[in-house]
């Protein structure tokens, strides 16, 4: 069974509980308010031949880049988010791209999946879940 091709540019159309998620990460109140107002764009590149992926989240405030190989653990610097580092592994679970981030916060990670032309993102930390939905650019 082939995996979803996430390659493309996606613009955020909705989000839910981002403030709660950021609070679970101990992000200060002022920064949480700024982040909750942002409407990020995701740029995803995926090379299925070698399992390499790059996910760039672009905002008017700050950009965040991830560059990784599926199934291979790496040290992720989350300084742009909450100042922490963690051991991260990202791989497919069925049709969903699942990230597990081991570090100071329990149950931290995220899941991406496609439904038609919409990219869904579920963010998790300390039992708190936030959701974002992005629409693929034409």
C-alpha positions in Angstrom: 0.0 0.0 0.0 1.5 3.3 -1.0 1.6 6.2 1.5 0.0 9.6 1.0 2.1 12.1 -0.9 2.2 15.1 1.4 4.5 17.2 -0.9 3.0 20.6 -1.5 2.2 24.0 0.0 -0.7 24.3 2.5 -2.3 27.3 4.0 -4.0 27.1 7.4 -7.7 27.4 7.4 -8.6 26.6 11.1 -7.2 25.6 14.4 -8.6 24.4 17.8 -7.1 24.5 21.3 -3.7 25.9 20.3 -3.5 28.0 23.4 -4.1 25.0 25.6 -1.4 23.0 23.8 1.1 25.8 24.2 0.2 26.2 27.9 1.0 22.5 28.3 4.4 23.2 26.9 4.9 26.1 29.4 5.0 28.8 26.7 4.4 32.2 28.3 1.0 33.9 28.0 2.2 36.7 25.6 3.9 34.4 23.2 0.8 32.0 23.2 -1.4 34.9 22.2 0.9 35.8 19.3 1.2 32.2 18.1 -2.6 31.8 18.2 -3.1 34.8 15.9 -0.7 33.4 13.2 -1.9 31.7 10.1 1.1 29.5 9.1 1.8 28.0 5.7 3.4 24.5 5.5 5.8 23.6 2.7 6.4 19.9 2.6 8.9 18.0 0.4 9.1 14.2 0.5 11.4 11.9 -1.4 9.9 8.4 -1.2 13.0 6.9 -2.8 15.1 7.5 0.3 12.6 8.5 3.0 13.8 12.0 3.3 11.3 14.7 4.3 11.5 18.4 4.9 8.7 20.4 6.5 8.9 24.1 6.7 6.3 26.1 8.7 6.3 29.7 7.6 4.7 32.6 9.5 5.1 36.4 9.7 6.6 35.9 13.1 9.1 33.1 12.9 9.8 30.1 10.6 10.4 26.5 11.8 12.2 23.9 9.7 12.3 20.2 10.1 14.6 18.0 8.0 14.6 14.3 8.7 14.6 10.7 7.4 11.6 8.6 8.1 12.1 6.0 10.9 15.4 7.4 12.1 15.6 9.1 15.5 17.3 12.5 15.6 17.8 15.3 18.2 15.3 18.0 17.5 15.9 21.5 18.7 12.6 23.0 19.6 14.1 26.3 20.7 11.8 28.2 18.4 8.7 26.7 20.1 9.5 26.1 23.8 13.3 26.1 24.2 13.6 22.4 24.6 15.4 19.6 22.8 14.0 16.1 22.4 14.7 12.8 20.6 12.3 12.6 17.7 11.2 9.8 15.4 8.8 10.3 12.5 7.3 7.5 10.5 4.2 6.3 8.8 1.4 4.5 10.7 -1.0 3.5 8.0 -1.8 6.7 6.0 -0.8 9.0 8.9 2.7 10.6 9.4 3.3 10.3 13.2 5.9 12.1 15.2 7.0 10.9 18.6 9.1 13.5 20.6 10.8 12.1 23.8 11.9 14.6 26.3 10.7 16.6 29.3 7.0 16.6 28.3 5.0 13.4 28.3 3.1 12.2 25.2 4.6 14.9 23.0 4.3 14.6 19.3 2.1 15.2 16.3 0.3 13.5 13.4 -0.3 14.7 9.8 -2.8 13.2 7.4 -4.6 14.1 4.2 -8.3 14.2 3.6 -8.8 15.3 0.0 -7.0 18.6 -0.4 -6.8 19.2 3.3 -3.8 18.5 5.5 -4.7 17.8 9.1 -2.3 18.3 12.0 -2.9 17.0 15.5 -0.4 18.3 18.1 -0.1 16.5 21.5 1.6 17.2 24.8 0.8 16.3 28.4 -2.6 14.9 27.5 -3.6 18.1 25.7 -4.5 18.0 22.0 -4.6 20.9 19.5 -5.7 20.6 15.9 -5.0 22.6 12.7 -6.3 22.1 9.2 -4.5 23.4 6.1 -5.8 23.6 2.5 -3.4 22.7 -0.3 -2.5 25.6 -2.5 -3.7 25.4 -6.1 
